[in-house]
Amino acid sequence: MTPRLRYRITVPWLAALAWLAPAMVAGFALPAPAAAQDTIPEAADAAGGGSAAPETADDDPWEGFNRPIFAFNEGLDRWLIKPVARGWDTVMPRPVQVSIDNFFDNLRFPARFVNDLLQGELDPAAVTLCRFVVNTTAGLGGFIDWGSGMGLPRHSADFGQTLGRWGVPPGPYLVWPVFGSSNPRDTVGIAADSYLDISALFGDLATLATARVVQTVNTRSLLLDEVDAARDASLDFYVAVRTAYNERRQRLIRGMSDSERGDDELYFPDYSDQEVLP
């Protein structure tokens, strides 16, 4: 296999896994860059209250597999990710953390834009395009979020959501080692979106890996208090994270923004677009 072919095959899949790194924060610690800019973690909201849709045992047929993985992920967070993030939070001023978060959020433009179009959401696609142009130019490569102040809010759009809009069922709840909450449909979506990841298109493997480590630690540092509060408030943190993840995905597929609530007053976690839970 030639080095170039190996790069074309390996990088997108590495990006797919690395893109889920913020989700790991939510899956075990909570997990958005994501990714970060999605500032209130779903697990914290789930633990804090609200009326969730009723669940049955059939909602999580893989629970026997998921719980040990969730416990492993949470231990990884407690003993590695959280201490590093706390050190990062100590030495890195909050405005710098937010700027880094903005930068990584800006890199998600291609996937969001393409999935807006695939979902037939022309207005959100236009907002996504304008936001990217403004933040990349006036925002110095995305470090400054001018778009939100101009009425161009960030929002979530991914291929898993697109599949859901077109009627593909999610399948059972699934927890991946390190990468956290997902389901079969969203796992396929993550892999597809990786081909539109800017950093995967223009960065080498070492740069990509380093960037994802920084993104994960920075995202976790922004959520230190929220995650601790969620853990303390939850009788069963696994159930809190599962409920929050499933409800947010349902809400996004229904076309509701993270700030909206349906008329049925079902609880949907308010996570903004940081996507710590993918």
C-alpha positions as CSV (number, residue, x, y, z in Angstrom):
1,M,0.0,0.0,0.0
2,T,1.5,3.4,-1.0
3,P,1.9,6.0,1.7
4,R,-0.6,8.3,0.0
5,L,-3.2,5.6,-0.2
6,R,-2.5,4.6,3.4
7,Y,-3.0,8.2,4.4
8,R,-6.3,8.5,2.6
9,I,-7.6,5.4,4.2
10,T,-6.3,5.9,7.7
11,V,-6.8,9.6,8.3
12,P,-10.6,9.8,7.8
13,W,-11.1,6.9,10.2
14,L,-8.7,8.3,12.7
15,A,-10.6,11.6,12.4
16,A,-13.8,9.7,12.9
17,L,-12.6,8.3,16.2
18,A,-10.8,11.5,17.2
19,W,-14.0,13.5,16.4
20,L,-15.7,11.5,19.1
21,A,-13.1,12.4,21.7
22,P,-15.2,15.2,23.1
23,A,-18.0,12.7,23.3
24,M,-15.7,10.6,25.5
25,V,-15.9,13.4,28.1
26,A,-19.6,13.0,28.1
27,G,-19.7,9.2,27.9
28,F,-17.6,8.6,30.9
29,A,-17.1,11.9,32.5
30,L,-20.4,12.8,31.4
31,P,-19.1,13.7,25.4
32,A,-18.8,18.4,22.8
33,P,-16.3,19.9,21.2
34,A,-18.0,17.5,21.3
35,A,-16.3,20.0,20.9
36,A,-17.1,22.2,23.2
37,Q,-19.2,25.3,22.4
38,D,-22.1,23.3,23.5
39,T,-21.8,24.6,26.9
40,I,-24.3,22.8,29.2
41,P,-23.7,19.1,29.2
42,E,-26.6,16.8,28.6
43,A,-25.7,14.5,31.5
44,A,-25.7,17.5,33.9
45,D,-29.2,18.5,32.6
46,A,-30.5,14.9,32.9
47,A,-29.3,14.7,36.4
48,G,-30.6,18.0,37.4
49,G,-34.3,17.4,36.7
50,G,-37.0,17.5,34.1
51,S,-39.5,14.9,33.0
52,A,-37.9,12.3,30.7
53,A,-39.8,10.2,28.3
54,P,-40.6,6.8,29.8
55,E,-38.1,4.0,29.1
56,T,-38.4,0.3,29.3
57,A,-35.8,-2.5,29.5
58,D,-36.0,-2.8,25.7
59,D,-34.6,0.7,25.3
60,D,-31.2,-0.6,26.2
61,P,-30.8,-4.3,25.2
62,W,-27.0,-4.0,25.2
63,E,-26.9,-2.6,28.8
64,G,-24.8,-5.6,29.9
65,F,-22.1,-4.6,27.4
66,N,-22.5,-0.9,27.9
67,R,-22.2,-0.6,31.6
68,P,-18.7,-2.1,31.9
69,I,-17.6,0.1,29.1
70,F,-19.2,3.1,30.7
71,A,-17.4,2.3,34.0
72,F,-14.1,2.0,32.2
73,N,-14.6,5.3,30.5
74,E,-15.6,7.0,33.7
75,G,-12.5,5.7,35.4
76,L,-10.4,6.9,32.6
77,D,-11.9,10.4,33.0
78,R,-11.4,10.4,36.8
79,W,-7.8,9.3,36.7
80,L,-6.5,10.8,33.5
81,I,-8.7,13.3,31.6
82,K,-10.0,15.2,34.6
83,P,-6.7,15.8,36.3
84,V,-5.1,16.9,33.0
85,A,-8.1,19.2,32.3
86,R,-7.9,20.7,35.8
87,G,-4.2,21.5,35.3
88,W,-5.1,23.0,31.9
89,D,-7.8,25.1,33.6
90,T,-5.4,26.3,36.2
91,V,-2.8,27.6,33.7
92,M,-5.1,28.6,30.8
93,P,-7.3,31.7,31.2
94,R,-11.0,31.1,30.5
95,P,-11.2,33.4,27.5
96,V,-8.3,31.4,25.9
97,Q,-10.2,28.2,26.5
98,V,-13.3,29.6,24.9
99,S,-11.3,30.8,21.9
100,I,-9.8,27.4,21.4
101,D,-13.3,25.9,21.6
102,N,-14.5,28.4,19.0
103,F,-11.6,27.4,16.7
104,F,-12.4,23.7,16.8
105,D,-16.1,24.4,16.3
106,N,-15.3,26.4,13.2
107,L,-13.6,23.4,11.7
108,R,-16.9,21.5,11.7
109,F,-18.2,23.8,9.0
110,P,-18.1,21.3,6.0
111,A,-20.0,18.5,7.8
112,R,-22.6,20.9,9.2
113,F,-23.1,22.6,5.8
114,V,-23.3,19.4,3.8
115,N,-25.7,17.8,6.3
116,D,-27.9,20.9,6.3
117,L,-28.2,20.6,2.6
118,L,-28.9,16.8,2.8
119,Q,-31.7,17.5,5.2
120,G,-33.2,20.2,3.0
121,E,-32.5,22.9,5.5
122,L,-31.5,25.7,3.2
123,D,-31.8,28.6,5.8
124,P,-29.6,26.8,8.4
125,A,-27.2,26.0,5.6
126,A,-26.9,29.7,4.6
127,V,-26.5,30.6,8.3
128,T,-23.7,28.0,8.6
129,L,-21.9,29.3,5.6
130,C,-22.2,33.0,6.6
131,R,-21.0,32.1,10.1
132,F,-18.0,30.3,8.8
133,V,-17.0,33.1,6.5
134,V,-17.4,35.7,9.3
135,N,-15.6,33.7,12.0
136,T,-12.8,32.6,9.7
137,T,-12.1,36.1,8.5
138,A,-13.0,38.7,11.2
139,G,-12.7,36.0,13.8
140,L,-9.1,35.3,13.0
141,G,-9.5,31.7,11.8
142,G,-12.4,31.0,14.1
143,F,-10.9,31.9,17.5
144,I,-13.4,34.7,17.9
145,D,-17.1,34.0,17.5
146,W,-18.4,37.1,15.8
147,G,-21.2,35.1,14.1
148,S,-23.3,34.6,17.3
149,G,-23.2,38.3,18.0
150,M,-24.4,39.0,14.5
151,G,-27.4,36.7,14.8
152,L,-25.8,33.7,13.2
153,P,-26.1,31.0,16.0
154,R,-24.2,27.8,15.9
155,H,-26.3,24.6,15.6
156,S,-25.9,20.9,15.2
157,A,-26.0,19.0,11.9
158,D,-24.4,15.7,11.3
159,F,-24.9,12.6,9.2
160,G,-26.4,10.6,11.9
161,Q,-29.0,13.3,12.3
162,T,-29.5,13.3,8.5
163,L,-30.1,9.5,8.5
164,G,-32.7,10.0,11.2
165,R,-34.5,12.7,9.2
166,W,-34.7,10.2,6.4
167,G,-36.2,7.5,8.6
168,V,-33.3,5.4,9.5
169,P,-33.8,4.0,13.0
170,P,-31.1,4.6,15.6
171,G,-30.8,1.1,16.9
172,P,-29.9,0.3,20.5
173,Y,-28.0,2.7,22.8
174,L,-24.3,1.9,22.5
175,V,-21.3,3.0,24.6
176,W,-17.9,2.9,22.9
177,P,-14.7,2.5,24.8
178,V,-13.1,6.0,25.3
179,F,-15.5,7.6,22.8
180,G,-18.7,7.4,24.8
181,S,-22.4,7.5,24.0
182,S,-23.6,6.5,20.5
183,N,-25.9,4.1,18.6
184,P,-25.4,2.2,15.4
185,R,-26.9,4.9,13.2
186,D,-24.8,7.7,14.8
187,T,-21.6,5.6,14.6
188,V,-22.1,5.3,10.9
189,G,-22.8,9.1,10.8
190,I,-19.5,9.9,12.6
191,A,-17.5,7.8,10.1
192,A,-19.2,9.6,7.2
193,D,-18.7,13.1,8.7
194,S,-15.0,12.3,9.2
195,Y,-14.5,12.6,5.4
196,L,-15.6,16.3,5.7
197,D,-13.3,17.1,8.7
198,I,-11.1,20.0,7.7
199,S,-8.3,18.9,10.0
200,A,-8.3,15.4,8.4
201,L,-8.1,16.9,5.0
202,F,-5.2,19.2,5.6
203,G,-3.3,17.8,8.6
204,D,-0.9,15.0,9.0
205,L,-1.5,12.2,11.5
206,A,0.8,13.7,14.2
207,T,-0.8,17.1,13.9
208,L,-4.3,15.6,13.9
209,A,-3.7,13.5,17.0
210,T,-2.2,16.5,18.9
211,A,-5.1,18.7,17.9
212,R,-7.6,16.2,19.2
213,V,-5.8,15.8,22.5
214,V,-5.9,19.6,22.9
215,Q,-9.5,19.7,21.9
216,T,-10.5,17.0,24.4
217,V,-8.6,18.4,27.3
218,N,-9.9,21.9,26.6
219,T,-13.5,20.7,26.3
220,R,-13.2,18.8,29.5
221,S,-11.8,21.9,31.3
222,L,-14.8,23.9,30.3
223,L,-17.1,21.3,31.9
224,L,-15.4,20.6,35.2
225,D,-18.1,21.9,37.5
226,E,-21.0,20.6,35.3
227,V,-19.7,17.1,35.2
228,D,-19.0,17.0,39.0
229,A,-22.5,18.3,39.7
230,A,-24.1,15.8,37.3
231,R,-22.3,12.9,39.0
232,D,-23.3,14.1,42.5
233,A,-26.9,14.6,41.5
234,S,-27.4,11.3,39.7
235,L,-28.6,8.2,41.5
236,D,-27.4,6.3,38.4
237,F,-25.1,8.4,36.2
238,Y,-25.2,5.8,33.4
239,V,-29.0,6.2,33.1
240,A,-28.7,10.0,33.2
241,V,-26.2,10.1,30.4
242,R,-28.2,7.6,28.3
243,T,-31.4,9.5,28.7
244,A,-29.8,12.8,27.9
245,Y,-28.1,11.4,24.8
246,N,-31.2,9.7,23.4
247,E,-33.5,12.7,24.1
248,R,-31.1,15.2,22.5
249,R,-30.7,13.1,19.4
250,Q,-34.5,12.8,19.1
251,R,-34.9,16.5,19.5
252,L,-32.4,17.3,16.8
253,I,-33.9,14.9,14.4
254,R,-37.3,16.5,15.0
255,G,-35.7,19.8,13.9
256,M,-35.8,21.5,17.3
257,S,-32.9,23.7,18.3
258,D,-31.2,23.1,21.6
259,S,-33.0,26.1,23.1
260,E,-36.5,24.9,22.1
261,R,-38.9,22.7,24.1
262,G,-41.8,20.9,22.5
263,D,-45.4,21.5,23.3
264,D,-45.5,18.1,25.0
265,E,-43.0,19.5,27.6
266,L,-40.8,16.4,27.3
267,Y,-37.4,17.1,28.8
268,F,-34.7,17.6,26.3
269,P,-31.3,18.5,27.6
270,D,-30.0,22.0,26.8
271,Y,-26.5,21.5,25.5
272,S,-26.1,24.4,23.1
273,D,-23.8,23.2,20.3
274,Q,-20.7,22.2,22.0
275,E,-21.6,18.6,21.4
276,V,-19.7,17.0,24.2
277,L,-22.3,14.4,23.7
278,P,-22.4,13.7,19.9
